[in-house]
């Protein structure tokens, strides 16, 4: 059994759908007090984390939707809002390594597995911008000073945990406006128009245009799916 902690964007089709099934299995074990796999380390670490299981499912469903799959099996448990597991089965950087070995000569995920800190940061930068402008600037400076071979274990953990935090409405709009520049034909001309758009409309248009143009930078961004989870209902 495996529930990954890194962005679902890194998972290939088989792993994405597989985690979705296993998450429902863990929810069933915990909610219904089933004995099967109840002592498995993956199950144990999610006990008391009903809300974060629901949130992880939301993230999986958002990534599935981006890839053309429709989720029809909602997770209802939402106990202990804001509480995530305190331990990892494998550190986030190790999860990248495990997927690299697993995907050798196989289909990859939407987001390429990071080979260095620079790649990892480029994948997460708009998700971070949506949450904390100061952290966005700090990470930018730190990464620019790092060499390609430098260890990014701590950075992987911090980014993984930062994406568990809810971004503000203004933060989401700021990140989306930056992303819009990659897919709009004339950002300056359209800037006034998008100011009046709802967050959902802006997000949907960015997704649609990114897929249509296969815009490589946004297609490798965690924000292209995960921000959907945090957009307030109209």
Secondary structure, 3 states (H helix, E strand, C coil): CCCCCCCHHHCCHHHHHHHHHHHHHHHHHHHCCCCCCCCCHHHHHHCCCHHHHHHHHHHHHHHHHHCCCCCCCCCCCCCCCCCCCCCCCCCHHHHHHHHHHHCCCCCCCCCCCCCCHHHHHHHHHHHHHCCCHHHHHHHHHHHHCCCCCCCCHHHHHHHHHHCCCCCCHHHHHHHHHHHHHHHCCCHHHHHHHHHCCCHHHHHHHHHHHHHHHCCHHHHCCCHHHHHHHHCCCC
